[in-house]
């Protein structure tokens, strides 16, 4: 399953309980599709570059949330119920590209295994040899 970020921009006056209800509703939808909610971030109240006009006025601020999830690709078509949500100003679902995780990450064969074998003591081993030669000449 691919990894997605769902960015939610909510109206600034929405209470925390209402935000958590919306997040849990999306999370339950992800779970019903055998997906996993991997991360949830709140960016707080943000200033918008332009006003977003809704039926109850124009908004120049909003509460920004990010939900990271692993879901089937067809999940994008199922989120359109968010369009009718009156607490939201905007939402977008963005797919992560070229992200490897789990067994795909471990089985990747680049030929570059330096990261796996290196340690903090292996660094600068050639410089140490050069330094020891300098002391022998004195």
C-alpha positions as CSV (number, residue, x, y, z in Angstrom):
1,X,0.0,0.0,0.0
2,X,1.3,3.5,-0.9
3,X,1.9,6.2,1.7
4,X,-0.3,9.3,1.5
5,X,-0.4,12.7,3.3
6,X,-3.9,14.2,3.8
7,X,-3.6,17.9,4.5
8,X,-6.6,19.5,6.1
9,X,-7.2,23.2,6.5
10,X,-10.0,23.8,9.0
11,X,-11.8,27.0,9.9
12,X,-10.0,28.9,12.7
13,X,-12.9,28.8,15.2
14,X,-13.5,25.0,15.2
15,X,-13.1,23.5,18.7
16,X,-10.6,20.8,19.4
17,X,-13.3,18.2,20.1
18,X,-14.8,18.8,16.7
19,X,-11.4,18.5,15.0
20,X,-10.7,15.2,16.8
21,X,-14.1,13.9,15.7
22,X,-13.3,14.7,12.1
23,X,-9.8,13.1,12.4
24,X,-11.2,10.0,14.0
25,X,-13.9,9.7,11.3
26,X,-11.2,9.8,8.6
27,X,-9.0,7.4,10.7
28,X,-11.8,4.9,11.0
29,X,-12.4,5.1,7.3
30,X,-8.7,4.3,6.7
31,X,-8.9,1.4,9.2
32,X,-12.0,-0.1,7.4
33,X,-10.0,-0.2,4.2
34,X,-7.2,-2.1,5.9
35,X,-5.0,0.9,6.0
36,X,-2.8,2.4,8.8
37,X,-2.7,5.9,10.1
38,X,1.1,6.4,10.7
39,X,1.4,10.0,11.8
40,X,-0.8,13.0,12.8
41,X,0.6,16.5,13.0
42,X,-1.1,19.8,13.9
43,X,0.5,23.0,12.6
44,X,-1.8,25.2,14.7
45,X,-3.4,28.4,13.3
46,X,-1.7,29.6,10.1
47,X,-2.1,32.9,8.2
48,X,-3.4,32.3,4.6
49,X,-1.9,34.1,1.6
50,X,-5.4,35.0,0.4
51,X,-8.9,34.8,1.8
52,X,-11.0,31.7,1.3
53,X,-14.6,32.5,0.7
54,X,-17.2,30.2,2.2
55,X,-21.0,30.6,2.8
56,X,-20.4,32.0,6.3
57,X,-17.7,34.6,5.3
58,X,-14.2,35.0,4.1
59,X,-11.3,33.3,6.1
60,X,-7.7,34.6,6.3
61,X,-6.6,32.1,9.0
62,X,-7.0,28.4,9.3
63,X,-6.0,25.4,11.4
64,X,-3.6,23.1,9.5
65,X,-3.5,19.4,10.1
66,X,-1.5,16.6,8.4
67,X,-2.4,12.9,8.5
68,X,0.1,10.4,7.1
69,X,-1.5,7.1,6.2
70,X,-0.9,3.9,4.2
71,X,-4.0,3.0,2.2
72,X,-5.1,1.3,-1.0
73,X,-4.8,3.6,-4.1
74,X,-8.6,3.7,-4.5
75,X,-8.9,5.5,-1.2
76,X,-8.7,8.9,-2.9
77,X,-12.1,8.4,-4.5
78,X,-13.6,7.6,-1.2
79,X,-12.6,10.9,0.6
80,X,-15.0,13.1,-1.4
81,X,-17.4,13.2,1.6
82,X,-14.9,15.8,3.0
83,X,-16.1,18.2,0.3
84,X,-19.4,18.5,2.1
85,X,-17.8,19.1,5.5
86,X,-18.6,22.6,6.7
87,X,-15.7,22.7,9.2
88,X,-13.1,22.4,6.4
89,X,-11.8,25.2,4.2
90,X,-9.7,23.0,2.0
91,X,-8.2,19.4,1.9
92,X,-5.8,17.6,-0.4
93,X,-4.4,14.0,-0.6
94,X,-0.8,13.8,-1.7
95,X,0.9,10.5,-2.6
96,X,4.5,9.9,-1.5
97,X,6.7,9.0,-4.5
98,X,9.5,6.5,-4.5
99,X,9.3,5.7,-0.8
100,X,10.6,2.3,0.2
101,X,9.7,0.7,3.5
102,X,9.6,-2.7,5.1
103,X,11.1,-5.5,3.1
104,X,11.4,-3.4,0.0
105,X,13.8,-1.2,1.9
106,X,15.8,-4.0,3.3
107,X,16.0,-6.0,0.1
108,X,17.2,-3.0,-2.0
109,X,20.5,-3.9,-3.7
110,X,22.4,-0.7,-4.5
111,X,25.8,-2.1,-4.0
112,X,26.3,0.6,-1.4
113,X,26.7,-1.1,2.0
114,X,28.9,1.5,3.6
115,X,26.0,2.7,5.8
116,X,25.5,-0.8,7.2
117,X,29.2,-1.4,8.0
118,X,30.3,2.0,9.1
119,X,30.8,3.0,12.7
120,X,32.0,6.2,14.3
121,X,35.5,4.5,14.8
122,X,36.0,3.7,11.1
123,X,35.9,7.4,10.1
124,X,39.2,9.1,9.4
125,X,41.3,5.9,9.7
126,X,43.6,7.0,6.9
127,X,44.2,10.4,8.6
128,X,45.3,8.6,11.8
129,X,47.9,6.6,9.8
130,X,49.2,9.9,8.3
131,X,49.4,11.5,11.8
132,X,51.4,8.6,13.2
133,X,53.9,9.0,10.3
134,X,54.5,12.6,11.3
135,X,55.4,11.7,14.9
136,X,57.9,9.1,13.7
137,X,59.9,11.6,11.7
138,X,60.5,13.9,14.7
